[in-house]
Amino acid sequence: MRILLLLSLAILVAGPARADATRDALIEIAKCADITDSAERLKCFDAAAPHAKSALAAPVQKPAEKSLLEWFGFARPQKPVTRAQDFGKPAPEPGPGEEITEIKATVIEFAKTVRGKSVFILDNGQVWRQLDADSVEVRDPAPDTPMKVAIETGALGSYNLTIEGKNASIKVYRLK
């Protein structure tokens, strides 16, 4: 039991090991500077010089900075979408034009999953599915009655679908 405790303590005290070639080369040169014999000191510097040159030639890898949201497990907000075809997809850099925060479309096909969640196939070719965590019950539309929907961006990159004439908002994500 004591051995396990000591081993755990040693691992915690040691901390994570990092390879740092530049620091290692500087330590090697600093050791050479402490040698008093000039011939030995020159020999030490000559041995340390190739390590220092290779360490300086290596590219410096700067760690990516995290935003405050990323520290708490959230993603950065997506860039604004400028085309209706890209709404719901991870957007590339926006070009000149307006940012799209909502689309309106007609449902050409409505289906339900095995678990009873709704799938909406829109007239623009997009396919949206209700989130499993969403508890809104969506009823089949009446025959020969078009279902018009609006999908808008929600909080933290989510999407809300509202059916024309209905009061509920349905959390959805884009399949296609």
Backbone bond lengths (Angstrom), bond angles and torsions (degrees), N, CA, C in turn:
res aa  C-N    CA-C-N  psi(-1)  N-CA   C-N-CA  omega(-1)  CA-C   N-CA-C  phi
1 M - - - 1.453 - - 1.527 110.83 -
2 R 1.347 115.69 -42.15 1.458 119.69 179.90 1.523 111.29 -65.26
3 I 1.320 115.68 -36.91 1.470 119.28 -179.66 1.521 109.94 -63.94
4 L 1.337 116.28 -42.59 1.459 120.52 178.96 1.528 110.72 -62.82
5 L 1.322 116.95 -41.09 1.453 121.74 178.02 1.532 111.15 -63.87
6 L 1.335 116.95 -45.07 1.462 120.59 179.15 1.524 111.69 -65.61
7 L 1.334 116.68 -39.23 1.453 120.32 178.44 1.527 110.62 -64.23
8 S 1.324 117.09 -43.46 1.472 121.09 177.98 1.521 111.02 -62.19
9 L 1.320 116.76 -42.84 1.457 121.49 179.11 1.530 111.00 -63.93
10 A 1.332 116.85 -41.33 1.465 120.65 179.13 1.522 111.32 -63.15
11 I 1.329 117.08 -39.04 1.467 120.61 179.16 1.523 110.48 -66.83
12 L 1.324 117.13 -41.66 1.459 120.35 179.28 1.519 112.19 -66.41
13 V 1.325 116.93 -39.62 1.465 120.57 -178.49 1.518 110.47 -71.14
14 A 1.324 116.32 -38.76 1.463 119.88 -178.22 1.518 110.79 -64.80
15 G 1.326 118.16 -38.19 1.452 121.59 179.50 1.507 111.40 72.79
16 P 1.308 116.12 179.31 1.458 119.54 -179.06 1.525 111.15 -72.20
17 A 1.305 116.58 136.27 1.456 121.93 178.90 1.518 109.36 -87.97
18 R 1.325 115.76 137.86 1.459 120.44 178.11 1.519 108.30 -128.70
19 A 1.305 115.56 138.36 1.448 120.59 175.33 1.521 107.67 -87.66
20 D 1.317 116.33 122.98 1.455 121.31 179.57 1.518 107.39 -134.06
21 A 1.328 117.03 96.30 1.454 122.70 -174.78 1.523 111.67 -63.34
22 T 1.331 117.11 -37.40 1.461 120.35 -178.92 1.523 110.75 -65.23
23 R 1.312 116.84 -44.52 1.466 120.97 179.24 1.520 110.76 -64.77
24 D 1.339 117.12 -41.80 1.465 120.60 179.22 1.523 110.91 -61.70
25 A 1.342 117.08 -40.79 1.467 120.70 179.38 1.525 110.73 -65.90
26 L 1.315 117.71 -40.22 1.468 120.90 178.32 1.529 111.69 -65.49
27 I 1.319 117.09 -38.61 1.469 120.62 178.01 1.529 109.78 -63.67
28 E 1.340 115.91 -41.57 1.461 120.92 179.42 1.535 110.84 -62.56
29 I 1.331 117.36 -42.27 1.468 121.35 178.89 1.528 110.60 -68.05
30 A 1.335 116.96 -38.04 1.470 120.36 179.28 1.525 111.12 -64.17
31 K 1.332 116.92 -36.18 1.469 119.91 177.14 1.524 110.36 -64.88
32 C 1.348 116.63 -36.93 1.465 120.41 179.55 1.524 110.86 -65.08
33 A 1.308 117.48 -35.55 1.465 121.14 -177.46 1.525 111.85 -65.46
34 D 1.339 118.22 -22.70 1.462 121.64 -178.72 1.530 112.83 -82.34
35 I 1.330 118.46 -10.30 1.466 121.43 -178.32 1.527 108.63 -76.36
36 T 1.346 116.68 130.64 1.469 120.84 -176.72 1.522 112.98 -84.88
37 D 1.330 118.57 -34.91 1.468 121.88 -179.88 1.527 108.74 -71.49
38 S 1.351 116.52 123.21 1.461 120.08 -174.24 1.522 112.56 -65.17
39 A 1.328 119.48 -36.90 1.467 122.09 179.78 1.535 110.18 -67.23
40 E 1.315 117.56 -42.63 1.468 121.64 178.57 1.527 110.97 -67.64
41 R 1.357 115.51 -38.98 1.464 120.41 179.36 1.529 110.26 -63.77
42 L 1.354 117.29 -43.17 1.454 121.48 178.26 1.524 110.97 -62.73
43 K 1.326 116.36 -41.51 1.470 121.15 178.72 1.533 110.44 -63.07
44 C 1.323 116.46 -39.94 1.477 121.16 178.87 1.531 110.76 -66.19
45 F 1.368 117.17 -44.70 1.464 120.47 178.01 1.521 111.72 -62.69
46 D 1.344 116.39 -40.36 1.461 120.44 178.22 1.535 110.94 -62.11
47 A 1.323 117.49 -36.06 1.467 120.95 179.03 1.535 110.84 -74.34
48 A 1.337 117.81 -31.60 1.463 121.25 -176.64 1.531 112.74 -83.92
49 A 1.326 118.02 -22.34 1.460 121.47 -175.87 1.528 113.84 -59.46
50 P 1.343 120.86 -44.79 1.473 119.01 179.14 1.533 113.20 -61.70
51 H 1.325 116.91 -35.85 1.473 120.25 178.59 1.527 110.24 -66.74
52 A 1.335 116.48 -39.69 1.462 120.11 -179.98 1.525 110.71 -67.51
53 K 1.345 117.32 -41.24 1.459 120.19 179.50 1.527 111.30 -63.65
54 S 1.330 117.38 -43.17 1.470 119.65 -179.71 1.523 111.23 -68.64
55 A 1.338 116.75 -33.59 1.469 119.37 178.30 1.519 111.19 -68.66
56 L 1.334 116.50 -37.02 1.467 119.80 178.87 1.519 111.86 -74.01
57 A 1.326 117.69 -27.63 1.463 121.00 -179.85 1.524 112.07 -77.14
58 A 1.329 117.69 -23.83 1.471 121.16 -178.75 1.526 109.45 -69.50
59 P 1.351 117.32 138.52 1.468 119.69 179.13 1.526 110.82 -68.62
60 V 1.309 114.70 143.15 1.457 121.09 179.08 1.521 108.18 -82.46
61 Q 1.321 116.48 125.05 1.459 120.46 178.60 1.518 108.92 -97.45
62 K 1.311 114.20 112.01 1.456 120.20 179.95 1.527 108.18 -91.22
63 P 1.325 118.25 127.33 1.459 118.85 178.69 1.521 111.06 -66.88
64 A 1.318 115.76 143.59 1.461 120.83 179.58 1.528 109.24 -66.84
65 E 1.324 115.57 133.97 1.458 119.50 179.58 1.517 109.92 -78.49
66 K 1.318 115.78 138.59 1.457 120.80 179.08 1.520 109.36 -96.23
67 S 1.314 114.88 141.88 1.452 118.90 174.84 1.527 108.19 -81.09
68 L 1.303 115.97 170.32 1.456 120.78 -179.87 1.525 111.11 -60.98
69 L 1.349 117.17 -38.09 1.468 120.37 178.70 1.519 111.32 -63.15
70 E 1.340 117.49 -40.73 1.461 120.89 -178.09 1.526 111.78 -66.61
71 W 1.319 118.55 -30.30 1.463 120.68 177.34 1.526 110.85 -64.33
72 F 1.317 117.50 -27.54 1.456 121.41 -179.46 1.517 112.56 -100.29
73 G 1.345 118.20 12.08 1.449 121.79 174.59 1.516 115.42 90.68
74 F 1.319 118.32 6.33 1.452 120.95 178.81 1.518 109.89 -97.65
75 A 1.322 116.69 153.33 1.462 121.37 178.05 1.525 109.51 -87.09
76 R 1.330 115.03 160.41 1.465 118.87 174.75 1.518 108.41 -66.13
77 P 1.321 118.46 149.30 1.466 120.35 176.83 1.528 109.98 -61.79
78 Q 1.324 115.16 144.29 1.457 119.87 -179.81 1.518 110.18 -71.84
79 K 1.320 114.28 156.14 1.455 120.70 176.29 1.526 108.72 -69.24
80 P 1.335 119.07 153.53 1.464 120.73 -179.67 1.527 111.97 -63.51
81 V 1.328 116.74 146.62 1.460 123.48 -179.63 1.516 108.30 -96.99
82 T 1.339 116.79 139.29 1.457 120.29 -176.47 1.520 113.78 -115.79
83 R 1.337 119.56 -10.13 1.469 122.25 179.35 1.527 108.90 -126.49
84 A 1.326 116.41 144.88 1.463 121.02 -178.89 1.526 111.17 -63.19
85 Q 1.336 118.48 -31.55 1.462 121.27 -179.23 1.528 111.46 -67.54
86 D 1.318 118.48 -24.18 1.457 122.32 -177.18 1.526 113.10 -94.44
87 F 1.323 118.17 -4.59 1.458 121.43 -177.13 1.527 109.09 -64.42
88 G 1.319 118.02 122.90 1.460 123.15 -179.80 1.512 113.31 98.71
89 K 1.324 117.81 -13.37 1.460 122.12 176.79 1.515 108.24 -96.02
90 P 1.353 117.22 156.16 1.460 117.52 172.01 1.526 108.17 -61.13
91 A 1.300 116.41 120.88 1.459 121.15 -171.31 1.521 111.86 -84.83
92 P 1.349 117.21 140.17 1.457 120.43 169.91 1.529 109.20 -75.41
93 E 1.308 116.11 -178.13 1.467 119.48 178.37 1.526 109.51 -57.07
94 P 1.331 118.13 130.84 1.460 119.74 -178.81 1.518 111.86 -72.10
95 G 1.301 114.89 145.21 1.454 121.28 175.93 1.517 108.95 -92.31
96 P 1.305 115.67 -172.32 1.464 117.68 178.60 1.527 110.41 -68.33
97 G 1.290 117.54 141.40 1.460 121.86 -179.20 1.512 110.40 137.53
98 E 1.321 115.00 -172.20 1.452 120.39 -177.73 1.515 112.20 -86.30
99 E 1.292 114.23 152.21 1.461 121.24 174.50 1.520 108.01 -84.25
100 I 1.330 117.50 134.82 1.464 121.54 179.52 1.518 108.50 -98.57
101 T 1.316 117.60 124.11 1.458 121.88 177.98 1.520 111.80 -115.49
102 E 1.348 117.07 -4.37 1.463 120.63 -178.78 1.524 109.06 -156.22
103 I 1.350 114.95 144.12 1.462 120.01 171.61 1.519 108.15 -127.36
104 K 1.315 115.58 153.75 1.460 121.86 175.86 1.523 106.47 -123.57
105 A 1.336 115.87 138.71 1.461 120.01 -177.96 1.521 109.19 -155.07
106 T 1.332 114.53 171.41 1.457 122.02 176.27 1.523 108.17 -109.69
107 V 1.322 116.74 136.71 1.459 121.76 178.95 1.524 107.73 -80.42
108 I 1.351 115.84 120.78 1.464 118.91 178.49 1.527 111.18 -94.24
109 E 1.338 115.69 -21.80 1.465 119.25 176.26 1.521 108.40 -147.36
110 F 1.328 115.39 134.62 1.455 122.04 -179.52 1.517 107.55 -122.59
111 A 1.332 117.47 132.05 1.466 121.07 -179.89 1.524 109.28 -140.87
112 K 1.327 114.68 169.17 1.462 120.94 176.90 1.525 108.45 -127.11
113 T 1.324 115.68 144.92 1.459 120.68 176.64 1.526 108.87 -78.84
114 V 1.311 116.19 175.55 1.467 121.34 177.98 1.523 110.52 -60.23
115 R 1.317 116.96 -32.40 1.471 121.57 -179.50 1.523 113.17 -87.66
116 G 1.320 117.11 4.75 1.460 120.83 175.80 1.514 114.76 87.40
117 K 1.321 118.80 12.09 1.461 121.29 177.94 1.526 109.46 -87.55
118 S 1.306 116.70 146.18 1.458 122.64 -173.29 1.528 112.06 -84.23
119 V 1.334 114.41 145.22 1.459 122.16 174.19 1.519 106.78 -124.25
120 F 1.334 116.08 129.01 1.458 121.76 -177.25 1.531 109.00 -115.23
121 I 1.337 117.18 121.79 1.459 122.00 173.98 1.521 105.95 -105.61
122 L 1.321 115.62 117.91 1.457 121.49 -172.75 1.522 111.84 -94.78
123 D 1.334 115.20 162.85 1.462 120.74 -179.03 1.529 112.91 -69.13
124 N 1.328 118.42 -14.62 1.462 121.06 177.47 1.532 112.27 -91.47
125 G 1.351 117.69 5.55 1.458 122.24 178.00 1.518 114.65 93.63
126 Q 1.303 118.75 -8.67 1.456 121.45 -179.94 1.525 110.22 -77.29
127 V 1.345 115.75 148.53 1.459 122.45 176.86 1.526 107.12 -124.46
128 W 1.321 116.11 124.24 1.470 122.99 -178.38 1.516 108.48 -121.02
129 R 1.351 116.35 145.06 1.460 121.87 -179.79 1.517 109.52 -128.00
130 Q 1.324 115.24 142.66 1.459 121.57 177.88 1.526 109.37 -70.15
131 L 1.321 116.86 139.43 1.463 121.09 177.81 1.524 110.70 -66.10
132 D 1.328 116.49 146.60 1.457 120.65 177.61 1.527 111.29 -62.48
133 A 1.317 117.35 -31.83 1.464 121.36 -178.42 1.524 112.77 -77.16
134 D 1.331 117.79 -12.78 1.458 121.38 -178.62 1.525 109.05 -80.56
135 S 1.328 117.53 132.08 1.467 121.10 -174.83 1.531 113.56 -104.63
136 V 1.326 118.98 6.86 1.468 121.58 -179.39 1.522 109.19 -70.28
137 E 1.325 116.47 130.20 1.468 122.54 177.94 1.518 108.53 -89.16
138 V 1.331 116.65 118.57 1.462 121.65 -179.98 1.522 107.50 -103.13
139 R 1.319 116.03 125.16 1.465 120.69 -179.06 1.519 110.64 -92.14
140 D 1.330 115.77 152.13 1.464 120.85 176.97 1.520 109.33 -61.05
141 P 1.327 116.92 139.85 1.467 118.96 179.23 1.529 110.30 -72.06
142 A 1.311 114.97 156.89 1.471 119.91 177.34 1.529 108.80 -65.64
143 P 1.345 117.46 146.44 1.468 119.56 179.48 1.529 111.04 -60.41
144 D 1.318 115.32 144.26 1.465 123.97 179.05 1.527 113.50 61.61
145 T 1.330 117.14 18.82 1.463 121.24 176.21 1.523 107.83 -116.58
146 P 1.328 117.83 117.06 1.464 118.87 -178.75 1.532 111.13 -69.66
147 M 1.324 115.44 139.08 1.468 121.32 177.01 1.530 107.19 -97.94
148 K 1.310 116.22 113.43 1.460 120.90 179.11 1.520 108.12 -99.78
149 V 1.341 114.54 134.42 1.457 119.77 -177.19 1.522 110.38 -129.62
150 A 1.319 114.74 159.01 1.459 122.98 172.10 1.518 107.01 -128.18
151 I 1.322 116.39 132.25 1.468 121.17 178.07 1.515 106.94 -118.63
152 E 1.336 115.41 127.31 1.455 120.18 -179.03 1.521 109.76 -129.86
153 T 1.317 115.24 159.20 1.457 120.02 178.36 1.520 108.99 -72.75
154 G 1.329 114.69 142.02 1.458 121.27 178.23 1.521 110.11 -111.67
155 A 1.309 115.77 -161.86 1.459 121.74 -179.33 1.524 110.65 -75.22
156 L 1.320 116.30 143.58 1.463 124.66 175.50 1.519 113.57 54.42
157 G 1.330 116.79 38.98 1.455 120.96 174.58 1.511 115.50 81.65
158 S 1.315 118.73 14.10 1.460 121.14 178.55 1.526 109.85 -89.09
159 Y 1.344 115.76 172.04 1.465 121.33 179.80 1.526 109.43 -131.06
160 N 1.336 115.80 139.18 1.462 123.00 -179.84 1.519 109.41 -117.15
161 L 1.319 116.49 129.93 1.461 121.99 177.76 1.515 107.99 -109.18
162 T 1.334 116.19 130.96 1.460 120.78 175.00 1.526 107.99 -122.09
163 I 1.317 115.49 137.79 1.457 122.18 179.30 1.516 107.42 -94.57
164 E 1.330 116.20 133.46 1.457 121.24 -179.51 1.526 109.76 -58.05
165 G 1.323 116.30 128.70 1.451 121.93 179.85 1.523 114.03 89.49
166 K 1.321 117.72 -6.59 1.478 122.27 178.16 1.517 108.62 -108.96
167 N 1.316 115.82 154.69 1.453 120.92 -175.10 1.526 113.16 -96.69
168 A 1.339 118.58 -14.20 1.463 121.38 -173.22 1.531 112.03 -88.55
169 S 1.315 115.11 152.63 1.455 122.62 174.80 1.528 107.38 -110.47
170 I 1.331 116.56 130.58 1.462 122.32 -175.60 1.520 108.40 -109.47
171 K 1.328 117.38 127.33 1.459 121.69 176.81 1.519 107.96 -77.07
172 V 1.350 116.94 125.76 1.457 121.30 -177.11 1.534 110.31 -134.11
173 Y 1.347 115.63 165.13 1.447 121.74 169.42 1.508 108.78 -136.38
174 R 1.308 116.19 156.59 1.461 120.55 -174.20 1.525 111.05 -88.27
175 L 1.337 115.60 128.25 1.448 121.59 175.46 1.522 111.43 -90.41
176 K 1.335 116.10 -39.39 1.461 121.20 -177.13 1.523 109.75 -145.19
